[in-house]
Amino acid sequence: MNILKQLEEGVESKSSEETQAFAEALAAALPTASILTLEGDLGAGKTTFVKGLAKGFGIQELVTSPSFNILNTYIGHRALLHVDAYRVDGNSNILDELMLEDFMIEPYCLAIEWPRNLGSLPWETTIALELTILPNSDHSIRASKMT
């Protein structure tokens, strides 16, 4: 089955390794200019998913959550811009301050954790992801929107 179709239907992951492997496979299917939003509770696997994207883009660096500095950038055969807006107030001008558009040079992927904290995004989202922890402690990854 096509990986995008799987994502629409929802994917269950039993481990961080499975989550990363799925994201790594998805990286190859993304357009050269992609914007992903990742929604989910703390511990749902958002940063783990981004780590898998990084592997898929050939990034060798250690990928960590940018919770305190808000933005981490990584370069492989595609730039990965990783934003964590958990600590951002929705009324902030942080998107302007980060000057993301200066980094959004194809090929790139902008992955935004906690996008609701940023208010309305000025770009169209390629895939909006919802990550959840299931009652049996497995994790679910599902696209709520794809363009």
N, C-alpha and C positions, 0 to 999 in steps of 0.2 A: 504494500500500500504506500502511496505517495506520502512523504513526511508532512506536507502541509495539510493533507486530508486527515492524517493521524492527529495533528494538532487541533484541527477543528472538532474532532470527535472527543478529544481528551486522551491524555497519556498518563498512565500510572507508573510511578517510579518507586522502587523498594529501597533505593540507596542513593547517596550523593553521586556515586559512580555512574549509576543509570541516568540520573538527571544530566550529568555532564556529557555522557555519551550521546544522549538525545540532542542536546544543544549543539554539540560538535557536528552531528549529522545535519542539523538544521542550518548551520552556518553556510554550508555549500549551496543551499536552496534559496538563500536570501538575495534580493536584488543588490546591486553594487552600492546603492545609497539606501540604507535601511534605518528605520527608527522603530525600536521595540520599546514598549512600556511593560513593566513587570509589577503587577499588583499582588499583594498577598500579605498575610500576617508575618510577624517576626518568626524566623525559622522555617518559612515555607519553601525556601530554596532559591530565592532570587539571585543572590550572589553566586551560589553554586551553579546556577544556569549560565550566568555570565562567564564563569570560569570555563565552562564547556564551549561557549562561543569562541572564547580566546583560543582554545586549542584548535578549533575548526579554522581559525584565521591564521594559524601558524605562529601564534604568540608564545614565546618561551618564558616571558617574565612571570613572576608570581602575581596572580590577580587577587587583590584584596578589596574589601568593601570601602568605598570612599565616604563613609559616614561622616567623618570630621572635615575632610577637605572638599567634599561634595563631588569633585570630578577627578577621575584618573584616566589617563590616556595610555594606550598601548599600540604598538605598531608591529604588524606581521605582514602578510600579503594584503591585509586590509587594516585600516585604523579602527580601533575599538575605543569609543568614548563612553565611559561608564559613569553615570550620574546616580548618586544616592541622595534623594531629596527628603529623607526621613526627618532631618532636623530643620528643614526649610519651612518658613512661614509662608502661607499662600499669598500673602500680600507683598512679598519680596520681589525685587528686581533681579534676582539671582541669575536668571537666564541671560539678561543683558550683561551682567557683571562677568559671567563665565566666558562670554564671547564665543559660544559654541560654533557659530557659523564660520568662524575663522578656522576651525578644525574640521568642518564638515566638507572635506574634499574627497571626491570619489577616488577609490572605493572606501567606504566607511560604514560603520554600524554604530548608531547611538543607542545605547541601552539605558533606560531610565527606570530606576527603582523608585517607588512611591510617587508616581507622576501627579497624582491628585494634589500633592502639596505644592505643586508649581502653578496651579491654576490652569488656565487654557494654554495649551502648547501652540506655538506659532507654526508648527510643521505638521503635515499629515502623518499619522502613525501607520507604519507598514503592518505591524502585528501588535495587537494588545493582548498580553498574556495574563492569565489569572493562575496563580500558584496557590494551592491549598494543601493543608495537612488533613488527611482522611482519618476517620475514627480508628482505623487499624494501624495508624502511624505511617502508612505509606503516603506518598505525595502525589498530587494530581497537577498536571500542566495542561492548560486548555487555552486556545485562542478565543477571545471574546469578540475580536474584530480582526479582519485581514483585508488589506487593499491590494 
